[in-house]
Amino acid sequence: MDVQISPETNVAELELDAVIGFNGHVPKGLKCHPDQEHLVYPLGCTVLIQAINTNKQNFLHGHGNNVSCLTISKNGNYIASGQVTFMGFKADIILWDFKKRELIARLSLHKGKIESLAFSPNDLYLVSLGGPDDGSVVVWSVAKREAICGSPAAGLSVGNATNVVFSRCQDEMFVTAGNGTIRVWELDLPNRKIWPTECQTGQMKRIAMSIGMAGDDSFFYLGTTTGDILKMNPRTKLLADTGPMKDKFSLGVTAIRCLKMGGLLVGSGAGVLVFCKSPSYKTINGTSELFATCAKKDIRVWHTMSNRELLRITVPNMTCHGIDFMRDGKSIISAWDDGKIRAFAPETGRLMYTINSAHRIGVTAIATTSDCKRVISGGGEGEVRVWQIGCQTQKLEEALKEHKSSVSCIRVKKNNKECVTASTDGTCIIWDLVRLRRNQMILANTLFQCVCYHPEEFQIITSGTDRKIAYWEVFDGSVIRELEGSLSGSINGMDITQEGVHFVTGGHDHLVKVWDYNEGEVTHVGVGHSGNIMGIRVSPGNQYIISVSADGAILRWKYPFTS
């Protein structure tokens, strides 16, 4: 016999206890609450509030269909979420009270889908953008929970607007962008109107996927489907700059955030998160907050701003000749005079692995590849060795035997397919890291101490005991120009900025010099060291120059140009 379960009227509702999952299908759907203690994100028809430390979850129920966008007010009191619905039907926006975890108001004007939402900086207004079947922009009063005014979001000759961002300073200005449309809107409250001005980008036609507004409203940035970034001026409504010219972000710029410290945090469709700056928009790897030094038996990690020592790693009775951070930040790779390469964890100083007998007469130079899969080492006997670094293994891939004397400096090309080594035998060798053989040799009557690739990577610059700074062609090893680098003594350290506009040098004359790369002239000189400068680096993002000298001094200099 069939059992019929009748729909009981007094059946209790099952209480949801926890949710595991986040599908990531809602653009910019994962939000961090201003209290820095909660994550807010949609999952289906529900909005989840999750405590970061305890993982405690609260659920906001109220949407009749999938949540399509989400935003949090600047003071953290409100959450607004929009949904999709069936064609021709009203799509709701729900205003939630964050502290009480309850619904305050249901705002219904748009049809089909809510595309994007944004609160004004003082939480007076909420602006909403309807989806493709709706195409309108509406400004709501948060206090009165009602619409103030609305307008078509984009002109007739262009595609849909898909993103909205409010001014960071004023409650009466916001920006919308999408397929071929970028508009700056002014709210005219007395007349209950919003007035759009179309931004001009000349011949450039782009589809915007994301918007970020600078903290002072001086500019806003658009991430595009083609993987470049447009910088717009909201006052003039004109394009300020665009980039990157080469190496655009794969699968588009899906998220963009202007940071208080300057620069942009950019997320791409390929799942890559990078830090970059206008106007080059080239990826700045690493952080300027930390740096490491080595001398005699120890490696030290320093906090840049406070000049505080955070960590000291000591190997008794040994001398450390060189260090490099692995690009993922998970290890410090170091070169030692006992012929060993040692890797340490940068937070704890724990020894992660040792490569024994890496070189016969001590390891004198070290470098890592940006994919974290290889370490290149140089030895006192002149060998250059390529090591494959796995999760649990370190394997010698090749020993390159061309230098006749100690390797003093190694630099790896950005694409990891080539590196250059400098030696005190008077040669610099450019190596092919794919075929593991020599590409080019550079000869000079000097003991080479330092070498750098220009960021465009068709030239290298070298220096050493002859005090000359030489520019060389990578392709054929020919010298392009020579500069008088110092009046007395060897140049021991050199580094170049990410843009390649300036480089820095230091040596036996105790002076830090900043050079204009193209002009070949000194722009700034730093006087402060009393010992021979042994190493020098420019921080990622060009905030500082750090120089170290033989007397144990570490000097931090303010980088003299705004980048």
N, C-alpha and C positions, 0 to 999 in steps of 0.2 A: 504494500500500500504506500502511496506517496504521502510524504510529510509536508504540509504547507506551513511556512513560517509567516504568520500574519504580521503586518507592520504595526507593532505595538506602539501605542501613544506614550506609554510611560517608560520606554526603554532609556536607560541612562546613557549619556554620551561618553565615549571612551576618551580618556585624557591623554594627550600627546606628552611623552616624557622627554624624548631626545631625538634629534635629527642628525644624521651623518651624511654629509654631501654638500657639494656646491658645484653646480654644473658650469658656471662661468659664462653662460650664454647671454646674460644681461650685460650690455656694455657699461663699463664703469660701475658695476653693481656691488662690488665689495668696498665698503666704506669703513674707515676708522672713526669712531666717535671723538669729538674734541676732548673728552676726558682722558683719551689715550688708554682707556681700560676696556673698551668694548668694540667688537666688530659688529657691523650691521650689514646684512645681505639678504637677497630674496631667494626663496626656493619654492618654485611653483607659485601657488596663490598666497603663500605665507611669507611674512618678513621676520627674519630671525635676528635677535639681539644676543650676542654671545660674549661672555666675559673672557678676556684674553688669558688671564692667569688661572682662573678656576674652571673654565669651559662651561660654566653654568649658562643655560639657554632660556630665553623667553621667546614666546611666539606671538606675533601680531596677526590675528585672523580678521578678515573683513572683505578681502577682494574675492570677487566671484569668478575670476579667471587669472591667468598667469600675470605676475608682476613684471613690468617691462622697463621700469626705471625707478631710481631711488635717490634721495638726497637728504642731507642732515643740515639743520640750521646752524649758523655760525656759533651761537651760544650753547648749542647742544640740546635745547629744550624740545625741539620738534624734529620729527621725521616726516617726510612726504614721500609717498610712493604712488606710482601710476600703473595702470594695467592695460592689457589688451582685451578686446571683446569682439563680438561678431560684427561684420560690416553693416554700417548704418545704425548700430546701437551705441548708446552713450558709454564711454570709457571713463571710469571713476578715477579721481585722485583722492587718496585718503591722507588726512593730516592726523598724525599720531602725537600723543604726549609721551616723550621719552621716559620721564621719571615714573609716571603712573602706568606706563606700558598699555595705554588704552586709546581708542579712537576718539578724536575730537570732532572732526568734521569730514563729510564726504562731499567733494567738489565735482559736480557733473556738468560739463559743457562740451568737451571734445567728443568726437566720434571715432570708433575703431581702435585707436591706440594712443597712449601717451608716450611720446618719443623721448622727452628729456625734461628735467625739472631743476630749478635753482632758486635758493633763497637769497634775498638782498642782504648786504653786510650787517645791517642792524635788525634783521629778521622782521622788517615791516611788511615785505611783499614776498610772494612766491610767484615765479614765472613758469608757465608750462607751455610745452610745444606739442602740438598734435601730430599724429603720424601721417603717412602718405594720403590716406583718404580724408583727412581732416585739414591739414595744412595751415592751421591757425596758431597764433601765439596769444596767450591770455595772461594778464597780470591780476593776481588775487591779493586781497587784503588779508593778512594773517590774523589780525585782531578781529575783524568783522566776519571772517570765513566766507567772503563773497567775492565775485569777480568785479574788478574795477573797470577794465577795458580789454578789448581784443582787436586783432588785426590779422590779415593774411601774413604768414611768416615770410614768404619769399615772393619775388616778382613772377610775372606770368611766363617769362622767357627762360627761366632757370628751373633747376630741380628742387627737391625738397630740402628744407632745413632740418637737420637731425641733432644738432647740439646747441645748448644754450649755457652761457656762463654770465654771472652777475659781476658788476664792478666790485672791487675789493674795498672801495672807499666811500662810494656814494650809492644811495638807495634808488636813484632815478636813472641809472644807466645799466644796460645789459647788452650782450652780443649774441647773435645767432649765426650759425654757419652750417653748410651742408654741400649739396651738389651744385657747385658754381655760384653759390650765394654766400656772402659775408655781410652782415648788417650790424651796425651800431644803433641801438634804440634809446631814445630819451622818453622818460615818462613825464607827461604833462598832467599832474594830478588835478588841478582846478578844473580843467576841461575834460577830465577822464579820457585822455587820448595817449597813444604811444606813437612816436614819430621815428620812422626808420631812415637811416642814411646808408646807401650801398657803398661798400669799400671797394677801392680800385686796385686791381692787381695787374693792370696792363694786359699783355698777351697771355699771361699765365692763367690757365684754367685748371682748377683743382677740385677734388671732392674731399671735404673736411671730415675726419673721423673723430677728432678730439680738439678741445680748446683748453688753454691754460691762461689765466690772467695774472700779470705781474702784481706784486703786493701793493705797489704805489699807482697802479693803473696806467703806468707809462706805456706799456705795450701789452698786446695779447698774442699768443702763439697758437697756430693751427697745425695739427698733425694731419697728414693727408694719406690717401690710399696709395699714392705713388712712393711713399716712404720718405718724403721730405717735409720740412717745417717752414711755415710762412710766419714771419714776424710782422705784425701790423700795429700801426699807431692809431689808437682810438680817437685822438683829437683831430688829426689830419685825414684819417680814414685811408691812409696810403700804406703801401707795402714798404717796410723798412729794410728787410733782407730776407734771404731764403737759403736753405742748405739742408744737408750736406750736398755738395755738387757731385761727388762720387760716393760710392759705398752707402747708398740710401738704405733706410731701414726696411728689412725684408717683410713683406706682407702688410705694409702700412704702419703708420704711427697711431696706435689705438688708444694711447693714454699719454697725457702730458701734464706735468706739474711744475710750477715755478717755485723754486726753493728760496727760503729767507737768506741763505748764505750766498745767493747768486747762482745762476745756472739753471738747467732744466733736468728733471728726471723724466725720461722718455721710455715708454713701453711699446713694443712692436707686436704685430700679429704673429711673428715667429717665436714669441715667448721670451724675447730678450729685453732686459731692463738695463738702461745705461744712463750715465751722467754726461751731459754735454753743455756747451755754451755757444751763444751767438758770437760771431757770425759764421763760424766754420761748421758748427754742430757736429764736430768730430767727437767720437766717444772718448771720454776722459776716464781711463781705467785707474783704479786705485783711489786713495783718499789722501787729502793733505793733512788730516788730523793726526796721523801717526807717521813716524819714520824710525829707521833702525840704523845703528852704527856698530862697527866692530873694531876692536883694537886688542892686540895681545891675546889674552886668554878668554875674553868675553864678547858677547853680543848683547847690545842693549836696545830695547824698544822704548821710544819716547812719545809723550803726548805733546804735539807741536805747540798748541796755544799756551799751555801752562808750563812748558819746559820740564815737565815731571818725568822721571824715569818710571816706566810701568813694569818693566820686566828685565831681569838680568840672567843671561844664560852663560854659564862658566864651564869651560873644559880646561882643567888644570894642566899647567906645563906645556900648553900648545899655543900656537899663534893662528888667529883667524885672518886670512888674507882678503876675503871678499864675501858679500852676502847679496841675496836677491829674494824678494818676496815672490812666491808663486802667485799668479794672477788671481786665483780664486780666494786668496787670503788665508788659506788653510795651513800653509807651511812657510818657514824661512829656510832657504837652502844656503848652506855656508861652505866655504873652501878653507881647508886647514893645512898647516905645514907638515903634518904627519902623513900626508897623502890621502886623507879621507875627506869624503863629502858627507856632511851631517845635515839632516833635516829636523827642524824643531817646530813644535806647535806654537804659534805666536801669542796665544793667550796664557798658556801654562808654562811654556819652555820645555815641555816634555820632549825627549828624543824620540822622533818618529821612526827614523831609519838611518843607517850608516852605510855608505858605499866604501868598503875597505879597499885599499890599494888602488885608488882611483888614478893616482899619478905617482911616478917614481920619486921625483924630487919636490914633493909638496904640490898642493893645488893652489894656483896663484890667481885664478880668475874664474868667475862663475856667471852664468846667465840662464834664464828659464824661457820657455816658449809660452805664448799667450793662451794656448789650449791646455796648458798644464800637463802635457804628455811627455815633455822632454826637458832634460837639463843638459846644457853645454858647458864643459869644464876645460880649463887650460892649466897646464902644469909647468913646473920649473924646467923640465927637460924639453919643453916646446911642443908637446903633443896637445892636440885638441880632441876631446872625446865627447861623443854624443851618447847620452843615456836615455833609455826608454823607461818612463816612470809609470808603473801600473798601480793598482790598489794595494797589492801586497809585494810587488816585485820591482827591482831596479836592474835593468839589463843593459850591458854595453852593446850599443848598436854598431859603432864604428870608432876606430882610432885613426885620426888624420895626422900624418907625420910629415909636415912640411917646414914648420918653424924650427930654427936651430938654437933658439934660446927661449927664455921664460916668456909665457903669454901674460900680457899685462891687462888686457881689457877685451871683453866680448860683448857685442851688441847683436840682437836678433831682429830680423825684418818683421814687420807687422803680420804678414801672412804666414810666418814660420817656415818659409821655403828657402831662406837664405840667412846667413849670419856673417859678420865680419869680426876678425880677431886681430888685435894689435900685439906686437912682440918687441922685446928689446933687441932682437936681431936685425932691426931696421926694415922689417917687412910688415905689411898688413895684408891679410888674405881674406878674400871674399869666398865663402864656401856655399856650395849648393847642398842644402839639407835634405833634398829629395833623393838625388843620386849619390849623395855623400862623397863629393869630390871637389877639388879646387875649381873655382870659376875664374878668379882673377887674382893677380898678386901686385902689390904696390911696394915700391922700393924707395927708400930715402936714407940719407946719411944721418940717421938719428936713432936713438932708442925710443921707440914709440911707447907712450904711456897711456894714451886715451884715444878713443875713436867714437864717432856718433854717426848714425844715419840721419840725413835730412828727412823730415816726414814724408816728402814726396818719393824718397828712396832711390832717386837716380844719382844722388851725390852722397859722399861721406866726407866728414872733416876729421882731421887727425892732428895730434900734437905730441910733443915729447921733449927730449933733452936739448934739441937744437932751437927751442923757443919759437919755432915757426908753427903757425896754424895753416894747414894746407887743405884745400878743397880738391877732391878727386872725383872723376867720372867713374861710376860703378861699372858701366858697360865695358870700358876698355882699360881702366886703371890709369888713365892719363891725368896729370895734374892740371887743374884749371886756374888756381890762383894761390898765392902764398901771402900770409900776413905776418908781420912782426908781432908775436904774441906777448912777449915779455922782454924787458931790458936785461934781466938777470935771472939765470937759473931755469931749471926745467919747468914745463907745464905738466902737472900730474892729473888734473881733473877737468872734465868737460861735460856739459849737458846741453841739450837743445830743447826749446819749447815745443809743445805739441803742434803748434801752427808753423814752426820753422822760421818765424820772423826774427827771433833773437836766440843767441846762445850764450853760455857763461863758461868762464875758465878760471882756474886757480892753480898756483904753483909755488915755486921757491921764492918768488918776490913778495909773498905774503898778501897779495892783492886779489880781491874778487873782481873780475871784469865782466860786464855785460856788453855783448857785441850785437850790432845790427848785421844779420846774416848777408843780406844783399849788398849793403854798402861796405861791409868789411871794416867797420869803424867801431871803436869803443864808445858806448853811450853813457855808462855809469861805472864808477870804480868804488869798491868797498874796502875801506881801511879798518882793520880790527884784529887781524891775526898777528900773533907774534912769532909763530912757527911756520914751517913750510906747509902749505895747503896740500893735502893728499887726496881729497875727494870733494866733489861738488855736485849737487842735484837741484833741479827745479821741481817744485811740488806739482802734482796733477792739478790742473785748473789755474796754474801760474799765480799762486798766492804768495809763495815763499821761495827763497833760495836757501838751502842748507849747505854750509861748507864745514869741513873738518880738517884739523891740522895736526902735525906730528907731535905737538906739545900737549895733545889731548883736548884741545878746545873744540867746541861745537858752536858755530854761530848761525843764527837764523836772521836772514835779511828779508825785508819787505820787497816783493817783486815790484820793480819800478813802473811797469806799464799796466794799464787796465786791459784785461783781455775780453 
